Amino acid sequence: MGKGSFKYAWVLDKLKAERERGITIDIALWKFETAKYYVTIIDAPGHRDFIKNMITGTSQ
């Protein structure tokens, strides 16, 4: 993709359009735990066309 900021988002981007365009369209969550912590990684859209998806997903 040529975007340094996209290298980590690509792991959570599952939609074909997200990977082709190099932008996050829908929110994605990845949860895991360590011996001491519960961790949730959230990949939310930042592109102005998908702000509604970001607000809806992060408010749940």
N, CA, C and O atoms as a Maestro MAE file, in Angstrom:
{
 s_m_m2io_version
 :::
 2.0.0
}

f_m_ct {
 s_m_title
 :::
 protein
 m_atom[240] {
  # First column is atom index #
  i_m_mmod_type
  r_m_x_coord
  r_m_y_coord
  r_m_z_coord
  i_m_residue_number
  s_m_chain_name
  s_m_pdb_residue_name
  s_m_pdb_atom_name
  i_m_atomic_number
  :::
  1 25 0.807 -1.195 0.000 1 A "MET " " N  " 7
  2 3 0.000 0.000 0.000 1 A "MET " " CA " 6
  3 2 0.851 1.259 0.000 1 A "MET " " C  " 6
  4 15 0.440 2.287 -0.537 1 A "MET " " O  " 8
  5 25 2.020 1.186 0.592 2 A "GLY " " N  " 7
  6 3 2.855 2.367 0.624 2 A "GLY " " CA " 6
  7 2 2.520 3.337 1.738 2 A "GLY " " C  " 6
  8 15 3.083 4.430 1.799 2 A "GLY " " O  " 8
  9 25 1.616 2.955 2.615 3 A "LYS " " N  " 7
  10 3 1.244 3.805 3.743 3 A "LYS " " CA " 6
  11 2 1.811 3.195 5.014 3 A "LYS " " C  " 6
  12 15 1.428 2.088 5.392 3 A "LYS " " O  " 8
  13 25 2.705 3.891 5.668 4 A "GLY " " N  " 7
  14 3 3.275 3.390 6.907 4 A "GLY " " CA " 6
  15 2 2.230 3.174 7.981 4 A "GLY " " C  " 6
  16 15 2.323 2.224 8.759 4 A "GLY " " O  " 8
  17 25 1.237 4.044 8.031 5 A "SER " " N  " 7
  18 3 0.203 3.936 9.056 5 A "SER " " CA " 6
  19 2 -0.755 2.781 8.790 5 A "SER " " C  " 6
  20 15 -1.504 2.385 9.683 5 A "SER " " O  " 8
  21 25 -0.743 2.239 7.588 6 A "PHE " " N  " 7
  22 3 -1.671 1.167 7.235 6 A "PHE " " CA " 6
  23 2 -1.135 -0.210 7.591 6 A "PHE " " C  " 6
  24 15 -1.900 -1.174 7.601 6 A "PHE " " O  " 8
  25 25 0.145 -0.333 7.880 7 A "LYS " " N  " 7
  26 3 0.735 -1.661 8.077 7 A "LYS " " CA " 6
  27 2 0.116 -2.414 9.239 7 A "LYS " " C  " 6
  28 15 0.047 -3.642 9.198 7 A "LYS " " O  " 8
  29 25 -0.336 -1.721 10.274 8 A "TYR " " N  " 7
  30 3 -0.974 -2.396 11.404 8 A "TYR " " CA " 6
  31 2 -2.478 -2.517 11.201 8 A "TYR " " C  " 6
  32 15 -3.067 -3.518 11.609 8 A "TYR " " O  " 8
  33 25 -3.101 -1.551 10.598 9 A "ALA " " N  " 7
  34 3 -4.544 -1.598 10.344 9 A "ALA " " CA " 6
  35 2 -4.883 -2.755 9.412 9 A "ALA " " C  " 6
  36 15 -5.963 -3.334 9.527 9 A "ALA " " O  " 8
  37 25 -4.004 -3.097 8.509 10 A "TRP " " N  " 7
  38 3 -4.256 -4.155 7.533 10 A "TRP " " CA " 6
  39 2 -4.571 -5.476 8.215 10 A "TRP " " C  " 6
  40 15 -5.354 -6.267 7.688 10 A "TRP " " O  " 8
  41 25 -3.982 -5.730 9.365 11 A "VAL " " N  " 7
  42 3 -4.221 -6.978 10.099 11 A "VAL " " CA " 6
  43 2 -5.691 -7.101 10.485 11 A "VAL " " C  " 6
  44 15 -6.253 -8.195 10.424 11 A "VAL " " O  " 8
  45 25 -6.316 -6.007 10.880 12 A "LEU " " N  " 7
  46 3 -7.704 -6.037 11.327 12 A "LEU " " CA " 6
  47 2 -8.707 -5.756 10.209 12 A "LEU " " C  " 6
  48 15 -9.893 -6.050 10.362 12 A "LEU " " O  " 8
  49 25 -8.264 -5.207 9.118 13 A "ASP " " N  " 7
  50 3 -9.171 -4.915 8.005 13 A "ASP " " CA " 6
  51 2 -9.499 -6.207 7.265 13 A "ASP " " C  " 6
  52 15 -8.625 -6.829 6.661 13 A "ASP " " O  " 8
  53 25 -10.762 -6.600 7.319 14 A "LYS " " N  " 7
  54 3 -11.186 -7.870 6.719 14 A "LYS " " CA " 6
  55 2 -11.910 -7.695 5.388 14 A "LYS " " C  " 6
  56 15 -11.881 -8.588 4.542 14 A "LYS " " O  " 8
  57 25 -12.554 -6.553 5.202 15 A "LEU " " N  " 7
  58 3 -13.296 -6.338 3.962 15 A "LEU " " CA " 6
  59 2 -12.342 -6.186 2.781 15 A "LEU " " C  " 6
  60 15 -11.289 -5.559 2.895 15 A "LEU " " O  " 8
  61 25 -12.721 -6.760 1.663 16 A "LYS " " N  " 7
  62 3 -11.898 -6.658 0.454 16 A "LYS " " CA " 6
  63 2 -11.669 -5.197 0.079 16 A "LYS " " C  " 6
  64 15 -10.563 -4.813 -0.302 16 A "LYS " " O  " 8
  65 25 -12.717 -4.390 0.188 17 A "ALA " " N  " 7
  66 3 -12.603 -2.964 -0.161 17 A "ALA " " CA " 6
  67 2 -11.617 -2.245 0.748 17 A "ALA " " C  " 6
  68 15 -10.908 -1.344 0.299 17 A "ALA " " O  " 8
  69 25 -11.562 -2.632 2.026 18 A "GLU " " N  " 7
  70 3 -10.620 -1.999 2.955 18 A "GLU " " CA " 6
  71 2 -9.187 -2.283 2.535 18 A "GLU " " C  " 6
  72 15 -8.343 -1.386 2.526 18 A "GLU " " O  " 8
  73 25 -8.923 -3.515 2.192 19 A "ARG " " N  " 7
  74 3 -7.563 -3.894 1.808 19 A "ARG " " CA " 6
  75 2 -7.173 -3.318 0.452 19 A "ARG " " C  " 6
  76 15 -6.022 -2.935 0.246 19 A "ARG " " O  " 8
  77 25 -8.113 -3.257 -0.455 20 A "GLU " " N  " 7
  78 3 -7.817 -2.696 -1.779 20 A "GLU " " CA " 6
  79 2 -7.578 -1.193 -1.721 20 A "GLU " " C  " 6
  80 15 -6.671 -0.681 -2.377 20 A "GLU " " O  " 8
  81 25 -8.387 -0.484 -0.938 21 A "ARG " " N  " 7
  82 3 -8.310 0.978 -0.879 21 A "ARG " " CA " 6
  83 2 -7.304 1.481 0.151 21 A "ARG " " C  " 6
  84 15 -6.879 2.635 0.099 21 A "ARG " " O  " 8
  85 25 -6.922 0.611 1.089 22 A "GLY " " N  " 7
  86 3 -5.963 1.033 2.108 22 A "GLY " " CA " 6
  87 2 -6.556 1.937 3.167 22 A "GLY " " C  " 6
  88 15 -5.847 2.739 3.775 22 A "GLY " " O  " 8
  89 25 -7.870 1.810 3.393 23 A "ILE " " N  " 7
  90 3 -8.533 2.591 4.438 23 A "ILE " " CA " 6
  91 2 -9.454 1.674 5.228 23 A "ILE " " C  " 6
  92 15 -9.960 0.682 4.702 23 A "ILE " " O  " 8
  93 25 -9.665 2.010 6.478 24 A "THR " " N  " 7
  94 3 -10.601 1.261 7.304 24 A "THR " " CA " 6
  95 2 -12.004 1.790 7.037 24 A "THR " " C  " 6
  96 15 -12.249 2.994 7.120 24 A "THR " " O  " 8
  97 25 -12.926 0.884 6.714 25 A "ILE " " N  " 7
  98 3 -14.304 1.255 6.418 25 A "ILE " " CA " 6
  99 2 -15.214 0.947 7.602 25 A "ILE " " C  " 6
  100 15 -16.097 1.738 7.933 25 A "ILE " " O  " 8
  101 25 -15.000 -0.196 8.237 26 A "ASP " " N  " 7
  102 3 -15.836 -0.604 9.362 26 A "ASP " " CA " 6
  103 2 -14.948 -0.884 10.567 26 A "ASP " " C  " 6
  104 15 -13.777 -1.234 10.422 26 A "ASP " " O  " 8
  105 25 -15.514 -0.726 11.746 27 A "ILE " " N  " 7
  106 3 -14.751 -0.919 12.970 27 A "ILE " " CA " 6
  107 2 -14.391 -2.396 13.154 27 A "ILE " " C  " 6
  108 15 -15.165 -3.278 12.782 27 A "ILE " " O  " 8
  109 25 -13.225 -2.659 13.724 28 A "ALA " " N  " 7
  110 3 -12.791 -4.022 14.019 28 A "ALA " " CA " 6
  111 2 -12.202 -4.048 15.425 28 A "ALA " " C  " 6
  112 15 -11.556 -3.094 15.859 28 A "ALA " " O  " 8
  113 25 -12.435 -5.150 16.126 29 A "LEU " " N  " 7
  114 3 -11.910 -5.328 17.480 29 A "LEU " " CA " 6
  115 2 -11.052 -6.574 17.525 29 A "LEU " " C  " 6
  116 15 -11.332 -7.565 16.851 29 A "LEU " " O  " 8
  117 25 -10.008 -6.512 18.324 30 A "TRP " " N  " 7
  118 3 -9.177 -7.682 18.587 30 A "TRP " " CA " 6
  119 2 -8.925 -7.696 20.077 30 A "TRP " " C  " 6
  120 15 -8.317 -6.773 20.619 30 A "TRP " " O  " 8
  121 25 -9.393 -8.750 20.748 31 A "LYS " " N  " 7
  122 3 -9.241 -8.856 22.201 31 A "LYS " " CA " 6
  123 2 -8.298 -10.002 22.528 31 A "LYS " " C  " 6
  124 15 -8.350 -11.069 21.916 31 A "LYS " " O  " 8
  125 25 -7.438 -9.758 23.502 32 A "PHE " " N  " 7
  126 3 -6.574 -10.812 24.015 32 A "PHE " " CA " 6
  127 2 -6.198 -10.469 25.442 32 A "PHE " " C  " 6
  128 15 -6.416 -9.347 25.900 32 A "PHE " " O  " 8
  129 25 -5.636 -11.431 26.135 33 A "GLU " " N  " 7
  130 3 -5.222 -11.166 27.508 33 A "GLU " " CA " 6
  131 2 -3.819 -11.687 27.755 33 A "GLU " " C  " 6
  132 15 -3.379 -12.669 27.158 33 A "GLU " " O  " 8
  133 25 -3.145 -11.008 28.640 34 A "THR " " N  " 7
  134 3 -1.834 -11.428 29.101 34 A "THR " " CA " 6
  135 2 -2.018 -11.925 30.531 34 A "THR " " C  " 6
  136 15 -3.142 -11.991 31.029 34 A "THR " " O  " 8
  137 25 -0.948 -12.264 31.170 35 A "ALA " " N  " 7
  138 3 -1.037 -12.715 32.558 35 A "ALA " " CA " 6
  139 2 -1.576 -11.610 33.470 35 A "ALA " " C  " 6
  140 15 -2.156 -11.901 34.516 35 A "ALA " " O  " 8
  141 25 -1.390 -10.359 33.085 36 A "LYS " " N  " 7
  142 3 -1.793 -9.244 33.947 36 A "LYS " " CA " 6
  143 2 -2.918 -8.376 33.393 36 A "LYS " " C  " 6
  144 15 -3.578 -7.675 34.160 36 A "LYS " " O  " 8
  145 25 -3.153 -8.403 32.090 37 A "TYR " " N  " 7
  146 3 -4.068 -7.430 31.492 37 A "TYR " " CA " 6
  147 2 -5.018 -8.061 30.478 37 A "TYR " " C  " 6
  148 15 -4.708 -9.069 29.845 37 A "TYR " " O  " 8
  149 25 -6.182 -7.435 30.348 38 A "TYR " " N  " 7
  150 3 -7.088 -7.682 29.236 38 A "TYR " " CA " 6
  151 2 -6.874 -6.524 28.269 38 A "TYR " " C  " 6
  152 15 -6.913 -5.361 28.672 38 A "TYR " " O  " 8
  153 25 -6.647 -6.838 26.999 39 A "VAL " " N  " 7
  154 3 -6.333 -5.809 26.013 39 A "VAL " " CA " 6
  155 2 -7.361 -5.868 24.879 39 A "VAL " " C  " 6
  156 15 -7.688 -6.944 24.380 39 A "VAL " " O  " 8
  157 25 -7.854 -4.716 24.488 40 A "THR " " N  " 7
  158 3 -8.733 -4.613 23.330 40 A "THR " " CA " 6
  159 2 -8.135 -3.590 22.373 40 A "THR " " C  " 6
  160 15 -7.922 -2.433 22.733 40 A "THR " " O  " 8
  161 25 -7.871 -4.030 21.164 41 A "ILE " " N  " 7
  162 3 -7.378 -3.133 20.122 41 A "ILE " " CA " 6
  163 2 -8.556 -2.824 19.209 41 A "ILE " " C  " 6
  164 15 -9.231 -3.732 18.723 41 A "ILE " " O  " 8
  165 25 -8.794 -1.554 18.984 42 A "ILE " " N  " 7
  166 3 -9.896 -1.116 18.135 42 A "ILE " " CA " 6
  167 2 -9.326 -0.387 16.925 42 A "ILE " " C  " 6
  168 15 -8.548 0.559 17.057 42 A "ILE " " O  " 8
  169 25 -9.725 -0.843 15.754 43 A "ASP " " N  " 7
  170 3 -9.364 -0.161 14.512 43 A "ASP " " CA " 6
  171 2 -10.633 0.495 13.994 43 A "ASP " " C  " 6
  172 15 -11.547 -0.188 13.532 43 A "ASP " " O  " 8
  173 25 -10.689 1.802 14.068 44 A "ALA " " N  " 7
  174 3 -11.885 2.546 13.670 44 A "ALA " " CA " 6
  175 2 -11.574 3.415 12.454 44 A "ALA " " C  " 6
  176 15 -10.452 3.897 12.300 44 A "ALA " " O  " 8
  177 25 -12.565 3.613 11.596 45 A "PRO " " N  " 7
  178 3 -12.359 4.454 10.419 45 A "PRO " " CA " 6
  179 2 -12.009 5.893 10.799 45 A "PRO " " C  " 6
  180 15 -12.532 6.435 11.773 45 A "PRO " " O  " 8
  181 25 -11.136 6.489 10.035 46 A "GLY " " N  " 7
  182 3 -10.802 7.888 10.226 46 A "GLY " " CA " 6
  183 2 -11.179 8.726 9.014 46 A "GLY " " C  " 6
  184 15 -11.242 9.953 9.082 46 A "GLY " " O  " 8
  185 25 -11.427 8.040 7.906 47 A "HIS " " N  " 7
  186 3 -11.799 8.730 6.673 47 A "HIS " " CA " 6
  187 2 -13.172 9.372 6.843 47 A "HIS " " C  " 6
  188 15 -14.077 8.749 7.398 47 A "HIS " " O  " 8
  189 25 -13.337 10.579 6.386 48 A "ARG " " N  " 7
  190 3 -14.579 11.330 6.621 48 A "ARG " " CA " 6
  191 2 -15.821 10.640 6.060 48 A "ARG " " C  " 6
  192 15 -16.921 10.852 6.571 48 A "ARG " " O  " 8
  193 25 -15.669 9.830 5.035 49 A "ASP " " N  " 7
  194 3 -16.825 9.126 4.475 49 A "ASP " " CA " 6
  195 2 -17.358 8.032 5.401 49 A "ASP " " C  " 6
  196 15 -18.479 7.558 5.220 49 A "ASP " " O  " 8
  197 25 -16.554 7.628 6.398 50 A "PHE " " N  " 7
  198 3 -16.943 6.508 7.255 50 A "PHE " " CA " 6
  199 2 -17.006 6.886 8.733 50 A "PHE " " C  " 6
  200 15 -16.954 6.015 9.602 50 A "PHE " " O  " 8
  201 25 -17.118 8.174 9.016 51 A "ILE " " N  " 7
  202 3 -17.200 8.641 10.405 51 A "ILE " " CA " 6
  203 2 -18.415 8.048 11.118 51 A "ILE " " C  " 6
  204 15 -18.333 7.721 12.302 51 A "ILE " " O  " 8
  205 25 -19.539 7.904 10.414 52 A "LYS " " N  " 7
  206 3 -20.732 7.307 11.030 52 A "LYS " " CA " 6
  207 2 -20.424 5.893 11.527 52 A "LYS " " C  " 6
  208 15 -20.853 5.523 12.619 52 A "LYS " " O  " 8
  209 25 -19.696 5.106 10.753 53 A "ASN " " N  " 7
  210 3 -19.309 3.757 11.177 53 A "ASN " " CA " 6
  211 2 -18.455 3.814 12.433 53 A "ASN " " C  " 6
  212 15 -18.626 2.997 13.337 53 A "ASN " " O  " 8
  213 25 -17.539 4.769 12.499 54 A "MET " " N  " 7
  214 3 -16.657 4.902 13.652 54 A "MET " " CA " 6
  215 2 -17.455 5.254 14.899 54 A "MET " " C  " 6
  216 15 -17.247 4.657 15.955 54 A "MET " " O  " 8
  217 25 -18.357 6.206 14.789 55 A "ILE " " N  " 7
  218 3 -19.149 6.635 15.945 55 A "ILE " " CA " 6
  219 2 -20.051 5.501 16.421 55 A "ILE " " C  " 6
  220 15 -20.145 5.243 17.621 55 A "ILE " " O  " 8
  221 25 -20.708 4.831 15.494 56 A "THR " " N  " 7
  222 3 -21.589 3.725 15.853 56 A "THR " " CA " 6
  223 2 -20.813 2.603 16.536 56 A "THR " " C  " 6
  224 15 -21.251 2.081 17.561 56 A "THR " " O  " 8
  225 25 -19.685 2.237 15.986 57 A "GLY " " N  " 7
  226 3 -18.901 1.132 16.536 57 A "GLY " " CA " 6
  227 2 -18.267 1.426 17.873 57 A "GLY " " C  " 6
  228 15 -18.242 0.558 18.746 57 A "GLY " " O  " 8
  229 25 -17.758 2.614 18.053 58 A "THR " " N  " 7
  230 3 -17.067 2.925 19.304 58 A "THR " " CA " 6
  231 2 -18.022 3.255 20.435 58 A "THR " " C  " 6
  232 15 -17.616 3.273 21.597 58 A "THR " " O  " 8
  233 25 -19.281 3.516 20.119 59 A "SER " " N  " 7
  234 3 -20.234 3.836 21.182 59 A "SER " " CA " 6
  235 2 -20.955 2.600 21.709 59 A "SER " " C  " 6
  236 15 -21.770 2.708 22.625 59 A "SER " " O  " 8
  237 25 -20.672 1.445 21.154 60 A "GLN " " N  " 7
  238 3 -21.354 0.220 21.599 60 A "GLN " " CA " 6
  239 2 -20.742 -0.340 22.850 60 A "GLN " " C  " 6
  240 15 -21.198 -1.366 23.354 60 A "GLN " " O  " 8
  :::
 }
 m_bond[239] {
  # First column is bond index #
  i_m_from
  i_m_to
  i_m_order
  :::
  1 1 2 1
  2 2 3 1
  3 3 4 2
  4 3 5 1
  5 5 6 1
  6 6 7 1
  7 7 8 2
  8 7 9 1
  9 9 10 1
  10 10 11 1
  11 11 12 2
  12 11 13 1
  13 13 14 1
  14 14 15 1
  15 15 16 2
  16 15 17 1
  17 17 18 1
  18 18 19 1
  19 19 20 2
  20 19 21 1
  21 21 22 1
  22 22 23 1
  23 23 24 2
  24 23 25 1
  25 25 26 1
  26 26 27 1
  27 27 28 2
  28 27 29 1
  29 29 30 1
  30 30 31 1
  31 31 32 2
  32 31 33 1
  33 33 34 1
  34 34 35 1
  35 35 36 2
  36 35 37 1
  37 37 38 1
  38 38 39 1
  39 39 40 2
  40 39 41 1
  41 41 42 1
  42 42 43 1
  43 43 44 2
  44 43 45 1
  45 45 46 1
  46 46 47 1
  47 47 48 2
  48 47 49 1
  49 49 50 1
  50 50 51 1
  51 51 52 2
  52 51 53 1
  53 53 54 1
  54 54 55 1
  55 55 56 2
  56 55 57 1
  57 57 58 1
  58 58 59 1
  59 59 60 2
  60 59 61 1
  61 61 62 1
  62 62 63 1
  63 63 64 2
  64 63 65 1
  65 65 66 1
  66 66 67 1
  67 67 68 2
  68 67 69 1
  69 69 70 1
  70 70 71 1
  71 71 72 2
  72 71 73 1
  73 73 74 1
  74 74 75 1
  75 75 76 2
  76 75 77 1
  77 77 78 1
  78 78 79 1
  79 79 80 2
  80 79 81 1
  81 81 82 1
  82 82 83 1
  83 83 84 2
  84 83 85 1
  85 85 86 1
  86 86 87 1
  87 87 88 2
  88 87 89 1
  89 89 90 1
  90 90 91 1
  91 91 92 2
  92 91 93 1
  93 93 94 1
  94 94 95 1
  95 95 96 2
  96 95 97 1
  97 97 98 1
  98 98 99 1
  99 99 100 2
  100 99 101 1
  101 101 102 1
  102 102 103 1
  103 103 104 2
  104 103 105 1
  105 105 106 1
  106 106 107 1
  107 107 108 2
  108 107 109 1
  109 109 110 1
  110 110 111 1
  111 111 112 2
  112 111 113 1
  113 113 114 1
  114 114 115 1
  115 115 116 2
  116 115 117 1
  117 117 118 1
  118 118 119 1
  119 119 120 2
  120 119 121 1
  121 121 122 1
  122 122 123 1
  123 123 124 2
  124 123 125 1
  125 125 126 1
  126 126 127 1
  127 127 128 2
  128 127 129 1
  129 129 130 1
  130 130 131 1
  131 131 132 2
  132 131 133 1
  133 133 134 1
  134 134 135 1
  135 135 136 2
  136 135 137 1
  137 137 138 1
  138 138 139 1
  139 139 140 2
  140 139 141 1
  141 141 142 1
  142 142 143 1
  143 143 144 2
  144 143 145 1
  145 145 146 1
  146 146 147 1
  147 147 148 2
  148 147 149 1
  149 149 150 1
  150 150 151 1
  151 151 152 2
  152 151 153 1
  153 153 154 1
  154 154 155 1
  155 155 156 2
  156 155 157 1
  157 157 158 1
  158 158 159 1
  159 159 160 2
  160 159 161 1
  161 161 162 1
  162 162 163 1
  163 163 164 2
  164 163 165 1
  165 165 166 1
  166 166 167 1
  167 167 168 2
  168 167 169 1
  169 169 170 1
  170 170 171 1
  171 171 172 2
  172 171 173 1
  173 173 174 1
  174 174 175 1
  175 175 176 2
  176 175 177 1
  177 177 178 1
  178 178 179 1
  179 179 180 2
  180 179 181 1
  181 181 182 1
  182 182 183 1
  183 183 184 2
  184 183 185 1
  185 185 186 1
  186 186 187 1
  187 187 188 2
  188 187 189 1
  189 189 190 1
  190 190 191 1
  191 191 192 2
  192 191 193 1
  193 193 194 1
  194 194 195 1
  195 195 196 2
  196 195 197 1
  197 197 198 1
  198 198 199 1
  199 199 200 2
  200 199 201 1
  201 201 202 1
  202 202 203 1
  203 203 204 2
  204 203 205 1
  205 205 206 1
  206 206 207 1
  207 207 208 2
  208 207 209 1
  209 209 210 1
  210 210 211 1
  211 211 212 2
  212 211 213 1
  213 213 214 1
  214 214 215 1
  215 215 216 2
  216 215 217 1
  217 217 218 1
  218 218 219 1
  219 219 220 2
  220 219 221 1
  221 221 222 1
  222 222 223 1
  223 223 224 2
  224 223 225 1
  225 225 226 1
  226 226 227 1
  227 227 228 2
  228 227 229 1
  229 229 230 1
  230 230 231 1
  231 231 232 2
  232 231 233 1
  233 233 234 1
  234 234 235 1
  235 235 236 2
  236 235 237 1
  237 237 238 1
  238 238 239 1
  239 239 240 2
  :::
 }
}
